[in-house]
Amino acid sequence: MYKQILVPVDLNEKGFSHKAVELAVWHAKHSNAEVHLLNVLPGIHMSMVATYFPKDAANKMKQDVASQLKQFANEHISEDVVYKVHVAEGKPYATILDFADKLGADLIIMPSHKRSKIDKVVLGSVASKVVQNSPVNVMVVKPQG
């Protein structure tokens, strides 16, 4: 059914993305799909931000995050599933949608934070914005417990 599954992964919160990846692996096995793990970094190349870091800091940060993402994938994706890891920069929801389009993703599996109603009003939600703006199916995985 699905051929390209995109899973945004937040490496900062332990256990946050595990269930989403578990579901992506299940779907990949049942439809012979490829899984794409994506971590989105804030816009560290923006001129105002970039002046605070050494020139090679952004590339080192991307390499470090890519290494962490590969380790995460090795721990959570079985060897019989084809996957790729991606690290990108930008506004999270827009970057996720851009990547989905670029990869030809036909499913996005989004982990969702457990937030109070006031947080959603004030901060907005990446998952909510992806659901509202995605032209492809989005599965939102709520936190357990």
N, C-alpha and C positions, 0 to 999 in steps of 0.2 A: 504494500500500500504506500509506504513512504520510502523515499530513496535518499534524501539528504535531511538529516535532523540536526538542528542547531540548539546547543545548550549553553546559555550564558552561565559562567561559573564565577562565583565570588570566593576567592581564596582567603579573604580576611576573616570570614566567620566559619569556624569549625562546624562541620555537619550541615551547613546551610544548603549546599548544592548536591549532596549525596543522593537524596531521593530522586531528584530530577534526572541525574545521570543514570541511576538504576532503571528508571522508566525508559530513558532513551535507549539503553542497552537492550531492554526487553523488546521494544519496538524494532530496533535494528535487527535483532536475531529473527524476529518473526516476519520481517519484510525485506531482509537482505539489504538494509540501508547502511549508509555511512554516517557516523556521528562526528559532529564538529563541536569541540569545546572552545568557547570564546571567553577571554577575560578582557574587560575594557578598562584601560587606565585613563585617569583624568588627562586633560589636554596639557601635557607637560612641555609641548613644543610651542605653546602660545608665548608670545614675546614677553609678556609681563611675568609669567611663571618661569620661563627659561632663563631669565637673567639671574635667578637665585641658585642655579645649579651649574656645575661644570659642563662643558660642551658634550662630553661623552656620557653624562649621567643618564640621559633619556635612553640611550641604546643599552647601557648596562642594566637599567631598570627593566627594560623589555626582555632582555636575555634572562634575567633572574626570574621574572614572572613566567616566561616560557618554560624554564626549567622546572619551576614549581608546578605548573600546569601539566607538564609531561609526567611528573611524579604522581600527581593526583590521578591522572588517566591510568597509569600503570597499576595503581591501587584499586581503581573502581571499574575498569573496563576489561572484560575478559579478552583473551588472545584471539578468539574467533570473531571478534567484531572489528571492522575497519574503522579507524578514527583518525582525526587530525586535530592538532591544537593550534589556536590562533590567539595572538595578542594584538589588540588595536587600541587606538587612542581616540578620545572624544567624549561627547555626551552619551551616556550609556544607552538610553532607549533608541536614539537616532543611529548610533553605531551598530546596535544589534539588528535593527531593521535594514541598514545598508548591507551588513554582512549576510543576512538572510537572502537578500536580493542577489548579491554577488555570487553566493554559493548555489543559488537555485534551490534553497531550502524549501521543503514542502511541509515542514513541521518545526515549530519552535517550542521547546519545553523549558518553561521559566520557573525557577524557584521563586517563592514569594515570601517576603518578610512578614512576621506577625506584628502588625502595627495597630495602634489605637485609631479610632475614627479621627481624632484631632490631628494626629501625625499625617494621615492621608490627605486631609484638607490643606495643611500647611506645607508639607513636603512634596506631595504627589507620590506616585509610585511608578517605578520603572516598569514593572509587570503590567500595570494598568495602562500605561502609555503604549506599550508594545501591543497589548490586546486591542486597544482602540485603533491603532494605525497599521496593523499588519494585514497584508493582503492574503496571507497563508494562515493555516490553522495554528493556534497557540494553545498549549496545554499549560495551565498554571498549577504548580505543585505547592500546596499550602504546607506550612510547618507542622510537624507532628507534635501532639501533646497540648 
